[in-house]
Structures are given as C-alpha cells and as structure tokens.
Amino acid sequence: MFSFFGKKKEAEHSNRWVFATMLAFGIVGLGASFWLAIEEFHLLKDPNAILSCSINIVLNCSAVMKTWQASVFGFPNMFLGLMGYAVVITTAVVGLTGAKLPRWFWITANVCYFLGAVFAYWLFFNSVYVIEVLCPWCLIVTFSTTILLATMTHYTLRENLYRLPKNVNEKVQEFLRKDVGKLITASWLVLMIALVFIKFGDGLFA
C-alpha cells in the first residue's frame, strides 16, 4: 500500500513538472509568435522598416520574413504558433488542475507537435544553410517547440498512452527513469547551437 501511494505521489509530482514546463514554454513560444506577428504587420506597412529583431546582418528577422519560407502555407508562419501555443497553454492549465484529458487528445497533440517540430527545424536549417540569416524570435520558437515536444513525449510514454507491449514498456519506463530523454534533448540543442556558431562565427556578434 505504501508503495502504491509512493508511486502515486511521485507521478503527481512528475505531472506538476510536466505541466509547469509546458505552461512556461507555451507562454514563451506564444510570446515570440505574437511579437513576430507584430513585426510582420510593421513590415507590411513599411517594407524598409527596421525591426526590433533586426540586430545585424546575421540576426535579422526582416530579411527572413521577406523570403517564401516565411509563408509556406500562404500565410505568415507565426500564425501557426499563435494557434498551437494557445492550445499548449490551455492543456497545461487543465493538467495542473489535476483533470485528466482523453488518450486520443494526448496522442493527437504529440503527433501534431512532432510535425510542428519537423517544420520548425526545416525552417531552422533553411535559415542557416539556404537563407543564411537567422530570425532571433524564430530561434526562440524552435527552442520552445523542442522542449514542448520532449515534454509531451515524456508524458505520453510514461503513461503508456501508445499501449506498448509490456516488455517494451518496461524498457521505456527504465529509459525515462534514467532521464535519457532529457540528455538526448540537451545534446540535440547543443548540437544545433554548435551548427549556428560553426556557420556564422563572429558574425553573430558583429
């Protein structure tokens, strides 16, 4: 019985961290997307406007906004962030209240955020190697999306929402207990930062 209550308390504590992280980075991502939308409106009014996120030749969101990659689906990409992060924030608040969301919702959210992360990194690699200019707010969005995907995936795997076979699930739970997922996420982010510095070097601070 003590073991049962101990595991229950541990799960509740873990959930607080999961949903608090989701809430924090959902707010960060939403804020970055909102500011990008404001900058987009400034640029539409005046194509020669100097935006607050245009710091130098390398860190220059106005240059990125003028490319076709900035409106892949026929509208500015930041509108996807405004919608997606709002859902994340709502989900996090619901989770922090202790309410349970249905399995289908979490799986859908996890898959959508995986696709969102793929899109974010497609834009990231385009910025680094094709456009060769970086958008500071976009980098924040990409970072937030990475943390949110890692957090959602951790939760869905921990709760075995994909209904993995018992032997596979046991290995996954051991993987999560050892925080290997956090190590992979941190290593990935360090690699992305390294790629940026290798590509642009001192130009980031010029």
mmCIF file of the C-alpha atoms, coordinates in Angstrom:
data_MODEL
# 
_entry.id   MODEL 
# 
loop_
_atom_site.group_PDB 
_atom_site.id 
_atom_site.type_symbol 
_atom_site.label_atom_id 
_atom_site.label_alt_id 
_atom_site.label_comp_id 
_atom_site.label_asym_id 
_atom_site.label_entity_id 
_atom_site.label_seq_id 
_atom_site.pdbx_PDB_ins_code 
_atom_site.Cartn_x 
_atom_site.Cartn_y 
_atom_site.Cartn_z 
_atom_site.occupancy 
_atom_site.B_iso_or_equiv 
_atom_site.pdbx_formal_charge 
_atom_site.auth_seq_id 
_atom_site.auth_comp_id 
_atom_site.auth_asym_id 
_atom_site.auth_atom_id 
_atom_site.pdbx_PDB_model_num 
ATOM 1   C CA . MET A 1 1   ? 0.000  0.000  0.000   1.00 0.00 ? 1   MET A CA 1 
ATOM 2   C CA . PHE A 1 2   ? 2.818  2.391  0.922   1.00 0.00 ? 2   PHE A CA 1 
ATOM 3   C CA . SER A 1 3   ? 4.453  1.547  -2.395  1.00 0.00 ? 3   SER A CA 1 
ATOM 4   C CA . PHE A 1 4   ? 1.214  2.372  -4.223  1.00 0.00 ? 4   PHE A CA 1 
ATOM 5   C CA . PHE A 1 5   ? 0.820  5.759  -2.531  1.00 0.00 ? 5   PHE A CA 1 
ATOM 6   C CA . GLY A 1 6   ? 4.526  6.471  -3.020  1.00 0.00 ? 6   GLY A CA 1 
ATOM 7   C CA . LYS A 1 7   ? 4.252  5.854  -6.755  1.00 0.00 ? 7   LYS A CA 1 
ATOM 8   C CA . LYS A 1 8   ? 1.074  7.919  -6.899  1.00 0.00 ? 8   LYS A CA 1 
ATOM 9   C CA . LYS A 1 9   ? 2.782  10.858 -5.189  1.00 0.00 ? 9   LYS A CA 1 
ATOM 10  C CA . GLU A 1 10  ? 5.782  10.522 -7.466  1.00 0.00 ? 10  GLU A CA 1 
ATOM 11  C CA . ALA A 1 11  ? 3.517  10.564 -10.548 1.00 0.00 ? 11  ALA A CA 1 
ATOM 12  C CA . GLU A 1 12  ? 1.681  13.653 -9.254  1.00 0.00 ? 12  GLU A CA 1 
ATOM 13  C CA . HIS A 1 13  ? 4.985  15.432 -8.636  1.00 0.00 ? 13  HIS A CA 1 
ATOM 14  C CA . SER A 1 14  ? 6.185  14.470 -12.118 1.00 0.00 ? 14  SER A CA 1 
ATOM 15  C CA . ASN A 1 15  ? 2.924  15.721 -13.629 1.00 0.00 ? 15  ASN A CA 1 
ATOM 16  C CA . ARG A 1 16  ? 3.366  19.104 -11.954 1.00 0.00 ? 16  ARG A CA 1 
ATOM 17  C CA . TRP A 1 17  ? 6.806  19.411 -13.533 1.00 0.00 ? 17  TRP A CA 1 
ATOM 18  C CA . VAL A 1 18  ? 5.488  18.265 -16.927 1.00 0.00 ? 18  VAL A CA 1 
ATOM 19  C CA . PHE A 1 19  ? 2.566  20.687 -16.994 1.00 0.00 ? 19  PHE A CA 1 
ATOM 20  C CA . ALA A 1 20  ? 4.536  23.564 -15.449 1.00 0.00 ? 20  ALA A CA 1 
ATOM 21  C CA . THR A 1 21  ? 7.197  23.124 -18.138 1.00 0.00 ? 21  THR A CA 1 
ATOM 22  C CA . MET A 1 22  ? 4.515  23.013 -20.821 1.00 0.00 ? 22  MET A CA 1 
ATOM 23  C CA . LEU A 1 23  ? 2.925  26.170 -19.431 1.00 0.00 ? 23  LEU A CA 1 
ATOM 24  C CA . ALA A 1 24  ? 6.231  28.055 -19.204 1.00 0.00 ? 24  ALA A CA 1 
ATOM 25  C CA . PHE A 1 25  ? 7.427  27.220 -22.711 1.00 0.00 ? 25  PHE A CA 1 
ATOM 26  C CA . GLY A 1 26  ? 3.936  27.566 -24.129 1.00 0.00 ? 26  GLY A CA 1 
ATOM 27  C CA . ILE A 1 27  ? 3.919  31.155 -22.859 1.00 0.00 ? 27  ILE A CA 1 
ATOM 28  C CA . VAL A 1 28  ? 7.441  31.762 -24.210 1.00 0.00 ? 28  VAL A CA 1 
ATOM 29  C CA . GLY A 1 29  ? 6.503  30.355 -27.616 1.00 0.00 ? 29  GLY A CA 1 
ATOM 30  C CA . LEU A 1 30  ? 3.233  32.281 -27.738 1.00 0.00 ? 30  LEU A CA 1 
ATOM 31  C CA . GLY A 1 31  ? 5.017  35.496 -26.786 1.00 0.00 ? 31  GLY A CA 1 
ATOM 32  C CA . ALA A 1 32  ? 7.625  35.009 -29.521 1.00 0.00 ? 32  ALA A CA 1 
ATOM 33  C CA . SER A 1 33  ? 4.933  34.200 -32.102 1.00 0.00 ? 33  SER A CA 1 
ATOM 34  C CA . PHE A 1 34  ? 2.890  37.228 -31.049 1.00 0.00 ? 34  PHE A CA 1 
ATOM 35  C CA . TRP A 1 35  ? 5.877  39.547 -31.338 1.00 0.00 ? 35  TRP A CA 1 
ATOM 36  C CA . LEU A 1 36  ? 6.705  38.086 -34.749 1.00 0.00 ? 36  LEU A CA 1 
ATOM 37  C CA . ALA A 1 37  ? 3.136  38.846 -35.845 1.00 0.00 ? 37  ALA A CA 1 
ATOM 38  C CA . ILE A 1 38  ? 3.530  42.468 -34.714 1.00 0.00 ? 38  ILE A CA 1 
ATOM 39  C CA . GLU A 1 39  ? 6.818  42.749 -36.593 1.00 0.00 ? 39  GLU A CA 1 
ATOM 40  C CA . GLU A 1 40  ? 5.142  41.260 -39.680 1.00 0.00 ? 40  GLU A CA 1 
ATOM 41  C CA . PHE A 1 41  ? 2.487  43.990 -39.595 1.00 0.00 ? 41  PHE A CA 1 
ATOM 42  C CA . HIS A 1 42  ? 5.205  46.640 -39.262 1.00 0.00 ? 42  HIS A CA 1 
ATOM 43  C CA . LEU A 1 43  ? 6.952  45.191 -42.299 1.00 0.00 ? 43  LEU A CA 1 
ATOM 44  C CA . LEU A 1 44  ? 3.721  45.152 -44.317 1.00 0.00 ? 44  LEU A CA 1 
ATOM 45  C CA . LYS A 1 45  ? 3.172  48.836 -43.563 1.00 0.00 ? 45  LYS A CA 1 
ATOM 46  C CA . ASP A 1 46  ? 6.760  49.747 -44.355 1.00 0.00 ? 46  ASP A CA 1 
ATOM 47  C CA . PRO A 1 47  ? 8.951  47.232 -46.253 1.00 0.00 ? 47  PRO A CA 1 
ATOM 48  C CA . ASN A 1 48  ? 12.012 49.290 -45.238 1.00 0.00 ? 48  ASN A CA 1 
ATOM 49  C CA . ALA A 1 49  ? 11.163 49.307 -41.534 1.00 0.00 ? 49  ALA A CA 1 
ATOM 50  C CA . ILE A 1 50  ? 13.964 48.436 -39.122 1.00 0.00 ? 50  ILE A CA 1 
ATOM 51  C CA . LEU A 1 51  ? 12.507 45.841 -36.790 1.00 0.00 ? 51  LEU A CA 1 
ATOM 52  C CA . SER A 1 52  ? 13.485 45.265 -33.164 1.00 0.00 ? 52  SER A CA 1 
ATOM 53  C CA . CYS A 1 53  ? 14.663 41.749 -34.055 1.00 0.00 ? 53  CYS A CA 1 
ATOM 54  C CA . SER A 1 54  ? 16.944 43.004 -36.824 1.00 0.00 ? 54  SER A CA 1 
ATOM 55  C CA . ILE A 1 55  ? 20.185 43.174 -34.865 1.00 0.00 ? 55  ILE A CA 1 
ATOM 56  C CA . ASN A 1 56  ? 22.863 42.760 -37.529 1.00 0.00 ? 56  ASN A CA 1 
ATOM 57  C CA . ILE A 1 57  ? 23.407 41.095 -40.920 1.00 0.00 ? 57  ILE A CA 1 
ATOM 58  C CA . VAL A 1 58  ? 23.158 37.576 -39.441 1.00 0.00 ? 58  VAL A CA 1 
ATOM 59  C CA . LEU A 1 59  ? 20.434 38.150 -36.841 1.00 0.00 ? 59  LEU A CA 1 
ATOM 60  C CA . ASN A 1 60  ? 17.841 39.849 -38.984 1.00 0.00 ? 60  ASN A CA 1 
ATOM 61  C CA . CYS A 1 61  ? 14.206 38.738 -38.894 1.00 0.00 ? 61  CYS A CA 1 
ATOM 62  C CA . SER A 1 62  ? 13.059 41.246 -41.527 1.00 0.00 ? 62  SER A CA 1 
ATOM 63  C CA . ALA A 1 63  ? 15.332 39.567 -44.087 1.00 0.00 ? 63  ALA A CA 1 
ATOM 64  C CA . VAL A 1 64  ? 13.867 36.172 -43.194 1.00 0.00 ? 64  VAL A CA 1 
ATOM 65  C CA . MET A 1 65  ? 10.283 37.457 -43.301 1.00 0.00 ? 65  MET A CA 1 
ATOM 66  C CA . LYS A 1 66  ? 10.737 38.548 -46.926 1.00 0.00 ? 66  LYS A CA 1 
ATOM 67  C CA . THR A 1 67  ? 11.524 35.001 -48.092 1.00 0.00 ? 67  THR A CA 1 
ATOM 68  C CA . TRP A 1 68  ? 8.980  32.462 -49.353 1.00 0.00 ? 68  TRP A CA 1 
ATOM 69  C CA . GLN A 1 69  ? 9.877  30.174 -46.458 1.00 0.00 ? 69  GLN A CA 1 
ATOM 70  C CA . ALA A 1 70  ? 8.230  32.665 -44.090 1.00 0.00 ? 70  ALA A CA 1 
ATOM 71  C CA . SER A 1 71  ? 4.789  31.944 -45.590 1.00 0.00 ? 71  SER A CA 1 
ATOM 72  C CA . VAL A 1 72  ? 4.907  28.308 -46.644 1.00 0.00 ? 72  VAL A CA 1 
ATOM 73  C CA . PHE A 1 73  ? 1.152  27.740 -46.367 1.00 0.00 ? 73  PHE A CA 1 
ATOM 74  C CA . GLY A 1 74  ? 0.107  31.034 -47.921 1.00 0.00 ? 74  GLY A CA 1 
ATOM 75  C CA . PHE A 1 75  ? 0.051  32.981 -44.650 1.00 0.00 ? 75  PHE A CA 1 
ATOM 76  C CA . PRO A 1 76  ? 2.803  34.009 -42.195 1.00 0.00 ? 76  PRO A CA 1 
ATOM 77  C CA . ASN A 1 77  ? 4.175  31.034 -40.266 1.00 0.00 ? 77  ASN A CA 1 
ATOM 78  C CA . MET A 1 78  ? 3.789  32.742 -36.891 1.00 0.00 ? 78  MET A CA 1 
ATOM 79  C CA . PHE A 1 79  ? 0.008  32.304 -37.071 1.00 0.00 ? 79  PHE A CA 1 
ATOM 80  C CA . LEU A 1 80  ? 0.593  28.563 -36.667 1.00 0.00 ? 80  LEU A CA 1 
ATOM 81  C CA . GLY A 1 81  ? 2.464  29.351 -33.466 1.00 0.00 ? 81  GLY A CA 1 
ATOM 82  C CA . LEU A 1 82  ? -0.289 31.593 -32.172 1.00 0.00 ? 82  LEU A CA 1 
ATOM 83  C CA . MET A 1 83  ? -2.768 28.721 -32.542 1.00 0.00 ? 83  MET A CA 1 
ATOM 84  C CA . GLY A 1 84  ? -0.501 25.884 -31.429 1.00 0.00 ? 84  GLY A CA 1 
ATOM 85  C CA . TYR A 1 85  ? 0.924  27.521 -28.310 1.00 0.00 ? 85  TYR A CA 1 
ATOM 86  C CA . ALA A 1 86  ? -2.529 28.664 -27.179 1.00 0.00 ? 86  ALA A CA 1 
ATOM 87  C CA . VAL A 1 87  ? -3.618 25.005 -27.190 1.00 0.00 ? 87  VAL A CA 1 
ATOM 88  C CA . VAL A 1 88  ? -0.498 24.016 -25.234 1.00 0.00 ? 88  VAL A CA 1 
ATOM 89  C CA . ILE A 1 89  ? -1.113 26.666 -22.578 1.00 0.00 ? 89  ILE A CA 1 
ATOM 90  C CA . THR A 1 90  ? -4.731 25.578 -22.176 1.00 0.00 ? 90  THR A CA 1 
ATOM 91  C CA . THR A 1 91  ? -3.662 21.928 -21.926 1.00 0.00 ? 91  THR A CA 1 
ATOM 92  C CA . ALA A 1 92  ? -1.034 22.760 -19.302 1.00 0.00 ? 92  ALA A CA 1 
ATOM 93  C CA . VAL A 1 93  ? -3.515 24.704 -17.164 1.00 0.00 ? 93  VAL A CA 1 
ATOM 94  C CA . VAL A 1 94  ? -6.019 21.852 -17.356 1.00 0.00 ? 94  VAL A CA 1 
ATOM 95  C CA . GLY A 1 95  ? -3.267 19.397 -16.398 1.00 0.00 ? 95  GLY A CA 1 
ATOM 96  C CA . LEU A 1 96  ? -2.168 21.499 -13.417 1.00 0.00 ? 96  LEU A CA 1 
ATOM 97  C CA . THR A 1 97  ? -5.720 21.385 -12.043 1.00 0.00 ? 97  THR A CA 1 
ATOM 98  C CA . GLY A 1 98  ? -5.424 17.594 -11.931 1.00 0.00 ? 98  GLY A CA 1 
ATOM 99  C CA . ALA A 1 99  ? -8.011 16.998 -14.630 1.00 0.00 ? 99  ALA A CA 1 
ATOM 100 C CA . LYS A 1 100 ? -7.394 14.090 -16.999 1.00 0.00 ? 100 LYS A CA 1 
ATOM 101 C CA . LEU A 1 101 ? -7.545 14.594 -20.733 1.00 0.00 ? 101 LEU A CA 1 
ATOM 102 C CA . PRO A 1 102 ? -8.519 11.679 -23.007 1.00 0.00 ? 102 PRO A CA 1 
ATOM 103 C CA . ARG A 1 103 ? -5.901 9.406  -24.561 1.00 0.00 ? 103 ARG A CA 1 
ATOM 104 C CA . TRP A 1 104 ? -6.812 10.442 -28.113 1.00 0.00 ? 104 TRP A CA 1 
ATOM 105 C CA . PHE A 1 105 ? -6.145 14.088 -27.240 1.00 0.00 ? 105 PHE A CA 1 
ATOM 106 C CA . TRP A 1 106 ? -2.619 13.418 -25.984 1.00 0.00 ? 106 TRP A CA 1 
ATOM 107 C CA . ILE A 1 107 ? -1.718 11.233 -28.950 1.00 0.00 ? 107 ILE A CA 1 
ATOM 108 C CA . THR A 1 108 ? -3.063 13.843 -31.366 1.00 0.00 ? 108 THR A CA 1 
ATOM 109 C CA . ALA A 1 109 ? -1.216 16.634 -29.551 1.00 0.00 ? 109 ALA A CA 1 
ATOM 110 C CA . ASN A 1 110 ? 2.013  14.619 -29.508 1.00 0.00 ? 110 ASN A CA 1 
ATOM 111 C CA . VAL A 1 111 ? 1.808  13.848 -33.231 1.00 0.00 ? 111 VAL A CA 1 
ATOM 112 C CA . CYS A 1 112 ? 0.919  17.466 -34.090 1.00 0.00 ? 112 CYS A CA 1 
ATOM 113 C CA . TYR A 1 113 ? 3.842  18.782 -32.068 1.00 0.00 ? 113 TYR A CA 1 
ATOM 114 C CA . PHE A 1 114 ? 6.162  16.276 -33.700 1.00 0.00 ? 114 PHE A CA 1 
ATOM 115 C CA . LEU A 1 115 ? 5.069  17.609 -37.092 1.00 0.00 ? 115 LEU A CA 1 
ATOM 116 C CA . GLY A 1 116 ? 5.429  21.150 -35.744 1.00 0.00 ? 116 GLY A CA 1 
ATOM 117 C CA . ALA A 1 117 ? 8.981  20.399 -34.634 1.00 0.00 ? 117 ALA A CA 1 
ATOM 118 C CA . VAL A 1 118 ? 9.818  18.913 -38.046 1.00 0.00 ? 118 VAL A CA 1 
ATOM 119 C CA . PHE A 1 119 ? 8.515  22.106 -39.671 1.00 0.00 ? 119 PHE A CA 1 
ATOM 120 C CA . ALA A 1 120 ? 10.392 24.318 -37.184 1.00 0.00 ? 120 ALA A CA 1 
ATOM 121 C CA . TYR A 1 121 ? 13.659 22.535 -37.914 1.00 0.00 ? 121 TYR A CA 1 
ATOM 122 C CA . TRP A 1 122 ? 13.032 22.627 -41.636 1.00 0.00 ? 122 TRP A CA 1 
ATOM 123 C CA . LEU A 1 123 ? 12.812 26.398 -41.256 1.00 0.00 ? 123 LEU A CA 1 
ATOM 124 C CA . PHE A 1 124 ? 15.867 26.402 -38.981 1.00 0.00 ? 124 PHE A CA 1 
ATOM 125 C CA . PHE A 1 125 ? 18.067 24.566 -41.486 1.00 0.00 ? 125 PHE A CA 1 
ATOM 126 C CA . ASN A 1 126 ? 16.741 26.766 -44.298 1.00 0.00 ? 126 ASN A CA 1 
ATOM 127 C CA . SER A 1 127 ? 17.698 29.835 -42.286 1.00 0.00 ? 127 SER A CA 1 
ATOM 128 C CA . VAL A 1 128 ? 21.177 28.515 -41.524 1.00 0.00 ? 128 VAL A CA 1 
ATOM 129 C CA . TYR A 1 129 ? 22.142 26.997 -44.869 1.00 0.00 ? 129 TYR A CA 1 
ATOM 130 C CA . VAL A 1 130 ? 19.844 28.488 -47.557 1.00 0.00 ? 130 VAL A CA 1 
ATOM 131 C CA . ILE A 1 131 ? 18.811 31.994 -46.463 1.00 0.00 ? 131 ILE A CA 1 
ATOM 132 C CA . GLU A 1 132 ? 21.957 32.307 -44.313 1.00 0.00 ? 132 GLU A CA 1 
ATOM 133 C CA . VAL A 1 133 ? 20.212 34.729 -41.973 1.00 0.00 ? 133 VAL A CA 1 
ATOM 134 C CA . LEU A 1 134 ? 18.695 33.979 -38.583 1.00 0.00 ? 134 LEU A CA 1 
ATOM 135 C CA . CYS A 1 135 ? 15.482 35.281 -37.046 1.00 0.00 ? 135 CYS A CA 1 
ATOM 136 C CA . PRO A 1 136 ? 16.004 35.647 -33.246 1.00 0.00 ? 136 PRO A CA 1 
ATOM 137 C CA . TRP A 1 137 ? 12.317 35.199 -32.400 1.00 0.00 ? 137 TRP A CA 1 
ATOM 138 C CA . CYS A 1 138 ? 12.145 32.161 -34.687 1.00 0.00 ? 138 CYS A CA 1 
ATOM 139 C CA . LEU A 1 139 ? 15.038 30.604 -32.770 1.00 0.00 ? 139 LEU A CA 1 
ATOM 140 C CA . ILE A 1 140 ? 13.069 31.055 -29.543 1.00 0.00 ? 140 ILE A CA 1 
ATOM 141 C CA . VAL A 1 141 ? 10.043 29.423 -31.171 1.00 0.00 ? 141 VAL A CA 1 
ATOM 142 C CA . THR A 1 142 ? 12.175 26.479 -32.324 1.00 0.00 ? 142 THR A CA 1 
ATOM 143 C CA . PHE A 1 143 ? 13.697 26.091 -28.854 1.00 0.00 ? 143 PHE A CA 1 
ATOM 144 C CA . SER A 1 144 ? 10.270 26.195 -27.181 1.00 0.00 ? 144 SER A CA 1 
ATOM 145 C CA . THR A 1 145 ? 8.851  23.680 -29.653 1.00 0.00 ? 145 THR A CA 1 
ATOM 146 C CA . THR A 1 146 ? 11.749 21.313 -28.935 1.00 0.00 ? 146 THR A CA 1 
ATOM 147 C CA . ILE A 1 147 ? 11.194 21.445 -25.170 1.00 0.00 ? 147 ILE A CA 1 
ATOM 148 C CA . LEU A 1 148 ? 7.437  21.019 -25.577 1.00 0.00 ? 148 LEU A CA 1 
ATOM 149 C CA . LEU A 1 149 ? 7.808  18.026 -27.876 1.00 0.00 ? 149 LEU A CA 1 
ATOM 150 C CA . ALA A 1 150 ? 10.229 16.402 -25.427 1.00 0.00 ? 150 ALA A CA 1 
ATOM 151 C CA . THR A 1 151 ? 7.861  17.099 -22.514 1.00 0.00 ? 151 THR A CA 1 
ATOM 152 C CA . MET A 1 152 ? 4.757  15.792 -24.299 1.00 0.00 ? 152 MET A CA 1 
ATOM 153 C CA . THR A 1 153 ? 6.588  12.693 -25.481 1.00 0.00 ? 153 THR A CA 1 
ATOM 154 C CA . HIS A 1 154 ? 7.862  12.042 -21.950 1.00 0.00 ? 154 HIS A CA 1 
ATOM 155 C CA . TYR A 1 155 ? 4.302  12.236 -20.608 1.00 0.00 ? 155 TYR A CA 1 
ATOM 156 C CA . THR A 1 156 ? 2.699  10.070 -23.286 1.00 0.00 ? 156 THR A CA 1 
ATOM 157 C CA . LEU A 1 157 ? 5.398  7.417  -22.929 1.00 0.00 ? 157 LEU A CA 1 
ATOM 158 C CA . ARG A 1 158 ? 5.338  7.482  -19.139 1.00 0.00 ? 158 ARG A CA 1 
ATOM 159 C CA . GLU A 1 159 ? 1.582  6.997  -19.162 1.00 0.00 ? 159 GLU A CA 1 
ATOM 160 C CA . ASN A 1 160 ? 1.961  4.352  -21.902 1.00 0.00 ? 160 ASN A CA 1 
ATOM 161 C CA . LEU A 1 161 ? -0.730 6.076  -23.932 1.00 0.00 ? 161 LEU A CA 1 
ATOM 162 C CA . TYR A 1 162 ? 0.533  4.306  -27.053 1.00 0.00 ? 162 TYR A CA 1 
ATOM 163 C CA . ARG A 1 163 ? -0.200 0.984  -25.297 1.00 0.00 ? 163 ARG A CA 1 
ATOM 164 C CA . LEU A 1 164 ? 3.188  -0.529 -25.941 1.00 0.00 ? 164 LEU A CA 1 
ATOM 165 C CA . PRO A 1 165 ? 3.683  -4.241 -25.181 1.00 0.00 ? 165 PRO A CA 1 
ATOM 166 C CA . LYS A 1 166 ? 4.663  -4.933 -21.565 1.00 0.00 ? 166 LYS A CA 1 
ATOM 167 C CA . ASN A 1 167 ? 8.291  -5.833 -22.270 1.00 0.00 ? 167 ASN A CA 1 
ATOM 168 C CA . VAL A 1 168 ? 8.783  -2.751 -24.474 1.00 0.00 ? 168 VAL A CA 1 
ATOM 169 C CA . ASN A 1 169 ? 7.031  -0.503 -21.969 1.00 0.00 ? 169 ASN A CA 1 
ATOM 170 C CA . GLU A 1 170 ? 9.273  -1.710 -19.131 1.00 0.00 ? 170 GLU A CA 1 
ATOM 171 C CA . LYS A 1 171 ? 12.345 -0.710 -21.129 1.00 0.00 ? 171 LYS A CA 1 
ATOM 172 C CA . VAL A 1 172 ? 10.776 2.656  -21.969 1.00 0.00 ? 172 VAL A CA 1 
ATOM 173 C CA . GLN A 1 173 ? 9.988  3.331  -18.296 1.00 0.00 ? 173 GLN A CA 1 
ATOM 174 C CA . GLU A 1 174 ? 13.566 2.486  -17.327 1.00 0.00 ? 174 GLU A CA 1 
ATOM 175 C CA . PHE A 1 175 ? 14.752 4.812  -20.095 1.00 0.00 ? 175 PHE A CA 1 
ATOM 176 C CA . LEU A 1 176 ? 12.596 7.611  -18.662 1.00 0.00 ? 176 LEU A CA 1 
ATOM 177 C CA . ARG A 1 177 ? 13.648 6.980  -15.057 1.00 0.00 ? 177 ARG A CA 1 
ATOM 178 C CA . LYS A 1 178 ? 17.280 7.405  -16.060 1.00 0.00 ? 178 LYS A CA 1 
ATOM 179 C CA . ASP A 1 179 ? 16.444 10.750 -17.729 1.00 0.00 ? 179 ASP A CA 1 
ATOM 180 C CA . VAL A 1 180 ? 17.969 9.607  -21.007 1.00 0.00 ? 180 VAL A CA 1 
ATOM 181 C CA . GLY A 1 181 ? 15.331 11.632 -22.844 1.00 0.00 ? 181 GLY A CA 1 
ATOM 182 C CA . LYS A 1 182 ? 16.500 14.834 -21.152 1.00 0.00 ? 182 LYS A CA 1 
ATOM 183 C CA . LEU A 1 183 ? 20.091 14.030 -22.084 1.00 0.00 ? 183 LEU A CA 1 
ATOM 184 C CA . ILE A 1 184 ? 19.100 13.469 -25.733 1.00 0.00 ? 184 ILE A CA 1 
ATOM 185 C CA . THR A 1 185 ? 17.146 16.743 -25.823 1.00 0.00 ? 185 THR A CA 1 
ATOM 186 C CA . ALA A 1 186 ? 20.017 18.708 -24.257 1.00 0.00 ? 186 ALA A CA 1 
ATOM 187 C CA . SER A 1 187 ? 22.550 17.114 -26.618 1.00 0.00 ? 187 SER A CA 1 
ATOM 188 C CA . TRP A 1 188 ? 20.370 17.950 -29.629 1.00 0.00 ? 188 TRP A CA 1 
ATOM 189 C CA . LEU A 1 189 ? 20.100 21.606 -28.598 1.00 0.00 ? 189 LEU A CA 1 
ATOM 190 C CA . VAL A 1 190 ? 23.846 21.842 -28.006 1.00 0.00 ? 190 VAL A CA 1 
ATOM 191 C CA . LEU A 1 191 ? 24.410 20.375 -31.489 1.00 0.00 ? 191 LEU A CA 1 
ATOM 192 C CA . MET A 1 192 ? 22.076 22.968 -33.060 1.00 0.00 ? 192 MET A CA 1 
ATOM 193 C CA . ILE A 1 193 ? 23.860 25.803 -31.239 1.00 0.00 ? 193 ILE A CA 1 
ATOM 194 C CA . ALA A 1 194 ? 27.202 24.412 -32.408 1.00 0.00 ? 194 ALA A CA 1 
ATOM 195 C CA . LEU A 1 195 ? 25.980 24.342 -36.027 1.00 0.00 ? 195 LEU A CA 1 
ATOM 196 C CA . VAL A 1 196 ? 24.980 28.004 -35.768 1.00 0.00 ? 196 VAL A CA 1 
ATOM 197 C CA . PHE A 1 197 ? 28.371 29.024 -34.375 1.00 0.00 ? 197 PHE A CA 1 
ATOM 198 C CA . ILE A 1 198 ? 30.249 26.938 -36.950 1.00 0.00 ? 198 ILE A CA 1 
ATOM 199 C CA . LYS A 1 199 ? 28.257 28.554 -39.760 1.00 0.00 ? 199 LYS A CA 1 
ATOM 200 C CA . PHE A 1 200 ? 28.240 32.180 -38.630 1.00 0.00 ? 200 PHE A CA 1 
ATOM 201 C CA . GLY A 1 201 ? 31.049 32.509 -36.081 1.00 0.00 ? 201 GLY A CA 1 
ATOM 202 C CA . ASP A 1 202 ? 31.837 36.102 -35.120 1.00 0.00 ? 202 ASP A CA 1 
ATOM 203 C CA . GLY A 1 203 ? 29.127 37.341 -37.490 1.00 0.00 ? 203 GLY A CA 1 
ATOM 204 C CA . LEU A 1 204 ? 26.597 36.665 -34.733 1.00 0.00 ? 204 LEU A CA 1 
ATOM 205 C CA . PHE A 1 205 ? 28.100 39.490 -32.667 1.00 0.00 ? 205 PHE A CA 1 
ATOM 206 C CA . ALA A 1 206 ? 29.113 41.903 -35.425 1.00 0.00 ? 206 ALA A CA 1 
# 
